Amino acid sequence: MKPMKKNKIKIILVTLIVSFYPSYSFANTNLEEGIKMYNQGDYKKAIELLNKAAQEEPDNPTPHQWLSKAYEATFDLQRSMEENEIFQKLKSKQLKNKKNNNLRKN
C-alpha cells in the first residue's frame, strides 16, 4: 500500500473514533458534575445534572443512587424513595446480567 493511502486511512479512522468520543464524554460529564454539585451542597443543580445523566444512560443505576441522596438532602423523601427504588431495580438487573455473562463464558 502506498504511504499516501495509509495516511488517508489513518486520518479517517482517527476522525471516526474522535467523532464518537464527545457523546460519551458528555454523558459522563453530567454524572460527574452532578456528583460534584451534590458534594458541594448545591442539591438543586445536582438534581438537574443527575436527571440529565439518568436520561442519557437509562440503564445506569448510578445517577439514580445520587438522585436519591440529593432528594433526601432537600427533604423530598417521596422522590428520594422513588429514585432509590429505581436504583435498586437497575442495580439488580445489572448484577443478573453480569452473572449471566459469567455463566456463558464458563
Secondary structure, DSSP 8 states (H G I E B T S, - for coil): --HHHHHHHHHHHHHHHHHHHHHHHHHHHHHHHHHHHHHTT-HHHHHHHHHHHHHH-TT-SHHHHHHHHHHHHTT-HHHHHHHHHHHHHHHHHHHHHHHHHHHHH-
